[in-house]
């Protein structure tokens, strides 16, 4: 169960992924297949010119940039509002974006001020306009593989050939070139990534993170199903030590 304190944090987060697969009827075999496919596509494709070392180095580079920042790290979720971004910029936060949520920077008087503070974007490939803006702004990407997003990734890969990339998966297995930090939605996965890189929960600010509404920067989704997913997001964040999430 989620509250089993005999498990390490990493093990509990992986266990939650197993519980999510069970609730939604998803296949571990498909998650594993797409994860291995993504590595092969990035490493074997002539247009990508990447290696497993490159993928690991991007992870390390993002980690080093996070750890070198003396202020807070803000996770930009799909329900974010411009006032939250403006406040975070004034406080000197650096940003990790969940998928298409970077579209919010277009509402700033100076969008560049927002983009210049972004360390990375976490995406499973369906972020629409916001994800396109991240690509245009050359933001390092942490791309996630799961059993249902192979086609989204197939379309995304050619668009990010000149960007630093790291990749994540959601299986209990070790996959060379990939990391499973825990997490389910792009937003809570972004938090899991930042925590796994050594940032304390007390130094993380959650922007646009709500479980009661589907954020305006969410990818194409069925609202009732998305709200079920957001409940799992809340449970994962509470497991990490966050409280007061709506």
C-alpha positions in Angstrom: 0.0 0.0 0.0 1.1 3.6 -0.5 1.6 4.3 3.1 4.0 1.4 3.8 6.9 3.1 5.5 9.0 -0.1 5.3 9.6 0.8 1.7 12.0 3.4 0.6 10.6 6.5 -1.1 11.8 5.3 -4.5 10.1 1.9 -4.0 6.9 3.5 -2.8 6.8 5.7 -5.9 7.3 2.7 -8.2 4.6 0.8 -6.3 2.2 3.6 -7.0 2.9 3.3 -10.7 1.9 -0.4 -10.4 -1.3 0.6 -8.6 -2.1 3.1 -11.3 -1.6 0.5 -14.1 -4.0 -1.8 -12.2 -6.7 0.9 -11.8 -6.6 1.9 -15.5 -6.1 -1.5 -16.9 -2.8 -0.6 -18.6 -0.1 -3.0 -19.6 3.4 -3.1 -18.1 4.6 -4.9 -21.2 3.4 -1.9 -23.3 5.1 0.5 -21.0 8.3 -1.5 -21.3 8.0 -1.9 -25.1 7.6 1.9 -25.7 10.4 2.7 -23.3 12.9 0.5 -25.1 11.6 1.7 -28.5 12.3 5.3 -27.5 15.9 4.6 -26.5 16.4 2.8 -29.8 14.8 5.6 -31.8 17.0 8.3 -30.2 20.2 6.3 -30.2 19.9 4.4 -33.5 18.4 7.1 -35.7 20.9 8.8 -38.0 19.0 12.1 -37.7 19.5 12.1 -33.9 23.2 11.4 -33.6 22.8 10.6 -29.9 24.3 8.0 -27.5 23.2 6.7 -24.2 26.0 8.8 -22.7 24.4 11.9 -24.2 21.0 11.0 -22.7 22.6 10.5 -19.3 24.7 13.7 -19.6 21.6 15.8 -20.2 20.1 14.4 -17.0 23.3 15.3 -15.1 23.4 18.8 -16.7 19.8 19.6 -15.6 20.6 18.3 -12.1 23.7 20.4 -11.8 21.8 23.5 -12.9 19.1 22.8 -10.4 21.6 22.3 -7.6 23.6 25.4 -8.5 20.5 27.6 -8.1 20.3 29.1 -4.6 16.6 30.0 -4.8 13.4 28.0 -5.2 12.5 25.8 -8.1 9.0 26.3 -9.4 7.1 23.5 -11.2 4.7 25.0 -13.8 1.5 22.9 -14.0 -1.4 23.0 -16.4 -3.7 25.1 -14.2 -1.1 27.9 -13.8 -2.2 31.5 -13.9 -0.1 34.5 -15.0 0.0 36.0 -11.5 1.7 32.9 -10.2 4.4 33.2 -12.9 4.9 36.9 -12.2 5.3 36.3 -8.5 7.8 33.4 -9.1 9.9 35.6 -11.4 10.0 38.3 -8.7 11.2 35.8 -6.2 14.0 34.6 -8.4 12.6 31.1 -9.0 13.9 28.9 -11.8 11.3 26.9 -13.7 10.6 23.3 -14.6 7.7 23.1 -17.1 5.1 20.4 -17.2 4.6 19.7 -20.9 2.5 22.5 -22.6 2.3 24.7 -19.6 5.1 27.0 -20.9 2.4 28.6 -23.1 1.7 30.8 -20.0 4.9 32.8 -20.7 3.2 34.2 -23.8 1.0 36.2 -21.4 4.0 38.0 -19.8 4.9 41.5 -20.9 8.3 40.1 -21.7 8.0 36.3 -22.5 11.8 36.0 -22.8 12.0 36.8 -19.0 10.1 33.6 -18.3 11.9 31.4 -20.9 15.3 32.6 -19.7 14.5 31.2 -16.2 13.5 27.7 -17.5 15.8 24.8 -16.7 13.8 22.0 -18.5 10.5 20.8 -19.7 9.0 17.4 -18.8 6.8 16.0 -21.5 5.1 12.8 -22.8 4.6 14.5 -26.2 1.1 15.9 -26.2 1.8 19.5 -25.0 0.5 21.3 -28.1 1.4 25.0 -28.5 3.2 25.2 -25.2 5.5 22.3 -26.1 6.2 23.9 -29.5 7.2 27.1 -27.7 9.6 25.1 -25.5 11.2 23.6 -28.6 11.5 27.0 -30.2 13.2 28.3 -27.1 15.7 25.4 -27.1 14.7 24.2 -23.7 16.3 20.9 -22.6 13.7 18.2 -22.6 13.0 15.2 -20.3 10.8 13.0 -22.5 8.6 10.3 -21.0 7.7 7.0 -22.5 4.5 5.1 -21.6 2.4 2.4 -23.3 -0.1 4.9 -24.9 2.2 7.6 -26.4 4.3 5.9 -29.0 2.7 7.9 -31.8 3.0 11.2 -30.0 6.7 10.5 -29.5 7.1 9.4 -33.1 6.0 12.9 -34.2 8.0 14.6 -31.5 11.4 13.1 -32.1 12.2 14.8 -35.4 11.3 18.1 -33.9 13.9 17.9 -31.1 16.9 16.6 -33.0 19.0 19.6 -31.9 17.9 19.8 -28.3 19.5 18.2 -25.2 17.3 15.3 -24.2 16.9 12.9 -21.3 14.3 10.2 -21.1 12.2 8.6 -18.4 10.0 5.5 -18.1 7.5 4.0 -15.7 8.5 0.4 -15.3 10.2 -1.3 -12.3 13.1 -2.4 -14.6 16.5 -0.8 -15.2 16.8 0.5 -18.8 20.1 1.8 -20.0 19.9 5.5 -20.9 16.6 6.0 -19.0 15.5 6.9 -15.5 12.3 6.2 -13.5 12.1 8.9 -10.8 8.5 8.0 -10.1 5.4 10.0 -11.0 2.4 9.7 -13.3 1.2 13.0 -14.8 3.8 15.4 -16.3 3.3 17.7 -13.3 3.9 15.3 -10.5 6.6 13.5 -12.6 8.4 16.9 -12.9 8.3 17.1 -9.1 9.6 13.5 -8.7 12.4 14.4 -11.1 13.5 17.5 -9.2 13.3 15.6 -5.8 15.3 12.7 -7.3 18.0 15.2 -8.4 18.5 16.4 -4.8 16.1 19.4 -4.4 14.3 19.4 -1.1 10.5 19.6 -1.0 10.8 22.8 1.1 12.6 24.4 -1.8 10.0 23.5 -4.5 7.1 25.8 -5.4 4.0 24.3 -7.1 2.3 26.5 -9.6 -0.9 25.6 -11.3 -1.1 22.3 -9.4 -4.7 21.3 -8.8 -6.6 18.1 -8.6 -10.1 19.5 -8.8 -10.0 21.1 -12.3 -8.5 20.2 -15.7 -5.9 22.9 -16.4 -6.2 25.0 -19.5 -2.8 23.9 -20.6 -3.5 20.2 -20.4 -3.1 18.2 -23.5 -6.1 16.8 -25.4 -8.0 14.8 -22.8 -11.4 13.5 -21.6 -12.2 15.6 -18.5 -13.6 12.8 -16.3 -10.7 10.5 -17.0 -8.2 13.4 -16.5 -9.7 14.2 -13.0 -9.1 10.6 -12.0 -5.5 11.0 -13.1 -5.2 14.2 -11.1 -6.3 12.4 -8.0 -3.3 10.1 -8.4 -1.2 13.2 -8.9 -2.3 14.5 -5.6 -1.5 11.3 -3.8 2.0 11.2 -5.3 2.7 14.8 -4.2 1.4 14.0 -0.7 3.6 11.0 -0.6 6.6 13.2 -1.4 5.6 15.5 1.5 3.5 18.3 0.0 0.3 19.4 1.7 -2.6 21.7 1.0 -3.1 20.7 -2.6 -6.6 21.4 -3.7 
